């Protein structure tokens, strides 16, 4: 995942805990991934969608926000 320059602090909730916590997020991200047929894709996401992706990738890295 590549990121843009601008960051912001978000208040995020999660099903892993009952409170909201602060998380530093990028406003814009570029993600490379493989589709269902194994073809490499690259897509840019912004705003709330980018925030959700970053939150879920934190889980993959063992971070619970």
Secondary structure, 3 states (H helix, E strand, C coil): CEECCCEEEEEEEECCEEEEEEEEEECEEEEEEECCCCCEEEEEEEHHHHHHHHHHHHHHCCCCC
